[in-house]
Amino acid sequence: MGNSTTATGSSASADATATGVAPRTTGHSKKARQAPKSTSSGSRASGSGHAERVFLVQTAFAELGGSAHGPGEIAEFTGLDDSVVYRILQSGIYQRIFERVDRGLYRLRTSAAQLAFTALDHRLDGATSQTVLRELRTATDGGLAFLYMVAPFSGAQRQCVDMAVGDSDLAELGMTPRDVLSVTRSLRTGASGRTILAYLPEVLQQRVLAEPVPEQAGPGVYRDNEALAESLAEVRDLGHALGYEECMAGWNSCAAPIMWDGSIMGAVLLLKLKSVMPVAPDGVIEATKEAAAELSRYGAARPSADQA
């Protein structure tokens, strides 16, 4: 998990094929995300056009960030008329999608999160992740394999949900429970944290960049935000990140993203002692990316014919 630069010498297109992750760039302009303004202000939208406008309003809450927004702000962001946005918000209140939190301000209800949990249900089970992580451990000559997922209730953070470490334990790794709750949950530290951060919306990236570096972070952690932002672009270009003593002194790492339906869900992390792996070889990088790609395929799997 260390101050890393992602490995060079691999083309972005080849890595995108291997991981199923297409490179993307940051700094999308607001206009690029806006829908065309309604041509008939005040007229009632119908059919798929109305549905698209509802989805645009819902998406705006996620893209804008923050806790609450007014109809005018949403209208400017989406390109919709103020009156159209207002009607969608009012209808959404009765449908338990939005809630009014202050005069003229709205936010998504927690029912939106319930929809997300339902969508994620049955995507991945513990037996599957254990199999993939153990295969990664074998393929990397005893590397320590971890599965990190985006934490659902703690903002832009990560959480370790599975691991394949053989007879090792956290004490052997030099990690205390405090380290687990502070250093490893931050998305600005470690190869897995930066891998997840690289694919989050820009508004969430900025929130993480504004956070302080965890006090217990390793000597290789990125302390300069400009360098950290540049590393995120490399992660997207190459489809993986290399870490050099970012979270803990003496440990290097490699991580690759897990993507479901085009959204970042987590990362696979391969950890080895610096004395054993001063630089991650191509075999470790490819094995880590294949493990992440396998978990991405499980997450994006569609029901088979006999299940439909």
Salt bridges, closest charged atoms under 4 A:
ASP15 OD1 - LYS289 NZ 2.09
GLU63 OE1 - ARG33 NH1 3.80
GLU73 OE1 - HIS69 ND1 2.96
GLU99 OE2 - ARG107 NE 2.69
GLU99 OE1 - ARG109 NH1 3.94
ASP121 OD2 - HIS122 NE2 2.95
GLU245 OE1 - LYS274 NZ 3.20
GLU246 OE2 - ARG194 NH2 2.73
ASP261 OD2 - ARG123 NH2 2.79
ASP261 OD1 - ARG302 NH2 3.45
GLU290 OE2 - ARG297 NH2 2.68
GLU294 OE1 - ARG297 NH2 2.53
